[in-house]
Amino acid sequence: MDESTAPPDGLPADRAESTSDPESPADVVDPTTHGAGIGLDRRTFIATGIAAGLPYVVGDHRKWGSLTGGAEHFGGAPEGTTVGPAAVPIELVINGASHYMRLEPRVTLLDALRDYAGLTGTKKGCDQGQCGACTVHVGGVRVLSCLTLAMSVRGKPVTTVEGLARGNTLHPMQQAFVDHDALQCGYCTPGQLMSAVALLHEPCGPADADVQECLSGNICRCGAYPNIVAAVQEVRRNHSSMHSAAISPLAPSRRS
């Protein structure tokens, strides 16, 4: 190969001839075969994926019903069935009433209560399980609803602060909080109340320090702790039976 026909710098010699003729077949890309060696092109890949997934989406809706399909569609998938990631029908029993909603499996109980059931008494504070403002009862046990998946409480009774009173009659703990002015801004109060009511059925010593320890997971940024403890102690003193139905609508519980 003489100097006049030498390939450009950096170009392999076996491709030199293809650069000499712009119409050479080696430089013409056939759109029908381009990419055949490395898989589908993007458009075909997307279309194939949609076509493959559509039967599962349609089948899931046919099997579990729709939001307007009636309560019989919201019993949830059979035990052991994988659901999601799309929204699925779910029934939650909250304060003795059934609530039917369609949730993604990642939705927390806190968001289900506030955004789907419309029960905004339960507050979102830190959303990290640190402040206790989101405390509710599940099956008689106090839990942090921001760390609890809504799907995990299907079939279990959920009690929120809205479920403590009986009509216009406040729960004794609610009345004690009012009498002792055990709140300031009130944002943490729903969680404080739910923990205080659960405490009535938990092992807890008689001293103020014992109550403080049992309520240590609930933070009051206003610093109303002395009044909160006084309210709890009054209810404990005024009711000889800690498991009395007059105290709480809940069964004896333990802290989670």
N, C-alpha and C positions, 0 to 999 in steps of 0.2 A: 504494500500500500504506500503510494507516494504521498508527499506532503500536501498535494492539492486535494486528495481524497481522504485525508485523516479526519476521524470523527472529532466533534467539538470536545473541549476539555470536560471531563467528568461523565461523558456519555459512553456506555459500553459499545465496543466495536460491533457487536451483533445487531445493534439498533441503528447503525450509521446509515444503512441503506434506506431505512424507513423515513429518515429525516430529509432525504434528498428529494422526495416526491410528496408534496402535501396531499395528494389524492391517493396515496398508497393505502391499500386495504388494511395495513397494520394500524393506521391512525384513525380509521373509521370505527366508531362505537355503535354496535347494534343495540338499540334500546330494548329489544325483546330478550336479549341474552345477557345484557350487562348485569353483573352482580350474581350471575348464576352460580359461580364458584364459591360465593361467600354467604349465600342464603337469599331470603326474600328482600325485595326493596321495601322501603318504609310504608308506602301506600298499601301494598299487598299485605304486609305484616299487620297493619292496623285493621284492615278489613277482615282478615282471617281471625284475628283475636276477638273482634266484636261478634262475628258469626259463631265462634266457638262458645262464647260466654252467654249469648242471648238465651239459649234454652235453660240454663241454670237460673237466670234472673226471672224469666217468665214462670218457670216451674216453681220457684220459691214463692212467688206471689199467688199462684194458683193453690199451693198447698197450705199456706198460712193465712190467706185472706188479705183484705185491705182494711184501711182505717174505718171505712164505713160498712164493713162486712158483718158487724155484730160481735158480741162478746165471745161467741163460740170459736172465733178465729184467733183468740188471743191467749190461749193456754200455754203457748211457748212450744218449742221443739221438743220431741221426745228425749228422754234421758240419754245422754251420750251422743246426741246429734250436734255437730258443729254448726254454728250459725255465724252470720256476718261474712265479710265486714260491713255489708250494707245494713240499713235499718231493718229490724225485724219486729213483729208484734210482741207486746209484752203486757201482762197484767200485774199491777202492783196493788196490794191491799194497804191503804194508808188511812190511819185513823178510823179503821173499821169499814171503809168504803173502797170499792174496786175502782181503779183508774186504768183505763186502756190507752196505750200509747204505742208509738212506733219509734224504737230507739236503736242507734248503733251500739254494738256491744261495748264500745269504749266509753259510753256516757256514764258519768258517776251518779250515784244516788242523789247527791246534792243538786246537780244540774237537772236531774229528772224531776225532783220535787219543785224546784223553783221555775224552770223553764217549760216543763211539760204538764205538770199537775197544777201549776199555779199557786203553790203553797210557798209563799215567800217569807214566812216566819223564820225558817232556817236560814242562817246568814252565811255568806261566803266571806271569810276573813282572809286568812293567809293562803288558803287553797293548797296547803302543804301538810295538813295534819298537826300543826303546831299550836293553834290558838284555841281550839275547842268551840268556836262559834257555830260550827255546823253540826254539833252533837244531836243525834236522834236516837231512838230506841228501835232495835230490830229484834223481834222475838223476845222482848223483855230485857235486852242487853244494850247498853249505851255504846254507840259506835260513832266514828267520825265519818260523816257521809261524804266528805270530799275525797276520802281514800277508799270508798266502798263502791264497787260497780253496781249499777242498778240491776243488771242481769243476775247478780249473785243473791239477791233478796227475793226472787220470785218464790211465792208460796209462804213467805214469812210476813207476819204482821209488822208494819212500820208505824211508829208513833212519832209525830212531830209536836212542836209546841202548840200548834193549833188544836191538837187532840187532848190536851190536858184538862181544859175546863169542861164542865157539863152544862151545856146551855149557857145561861147567864151567870152560873155559879163558878167562881174561880176555883182552881185546884188549891188546896191549903198552902202549897208552896208558893204559888203565884200570889196569894193574898199576903203571905208573910213577907215576900219581897216588896210588896206595896207598903205594908205597915212599917217596915224597917228602912224604907228608902234605899233598897239594896241595888241601886242602879244610878247611873248618871246619863251618859249618852244613850244607853239602852241597846247598843249594837250587839254586845256580847250576851245580853240577858237571856235570849232563847236558849243558847247553849248552856249557860249557867243553870237555868231552870231544869233542863233535861238531865244534866249531870246530878243536880241536887235531888231530883225525884228518884233517879236510879240509886243514889247513895242510900236512900231509905231501906233498900233491900239488899245492901251489900255489907260485908263485914267492915265495920268502922268503929273505932273507939269512941268514948264519950267526950273527950276533951276537944276544945276548939282546935288545937293543933292536929288532932286526928281528922277533923273535917277539912282543914286546910290541905292536908296531904291527899285526902280523897278527891278534892276538887282541884288539885294542882295542875291538871291538864287544861283547865279553862282560864284564859288570861283576861283580866279586866284592865284595860289601859287607863281607865279613869281612877283606878285604885279604890274601888268600893268593897274591897275584901272584908273588912270588919263587919260591915252591914250584911253582906252576903252570908257570912258565917253565923251571925246573930239570927238571921231569918231561918237558916237551916236548923239551928239548935232549937229554936222555938217550936218548929214543926215536930222535931224529934221528941221534945219534952211533952207536947200536948197529945201525943198519940202513943198509947202504951204498946200497941201492936204495930210493928214495923211492916207487917204484911197485910194490913187492913185494906179492904177495898176502898174505904173512904180516903185512904192516903193516895193510892195510885190505881189506875185501871190496869196496870201491868202485873204480870206474874213476877214472883221473886226472880231477881236477875243478878248478874255479876258484871263486873267491868270487863271490856274487851281491850 
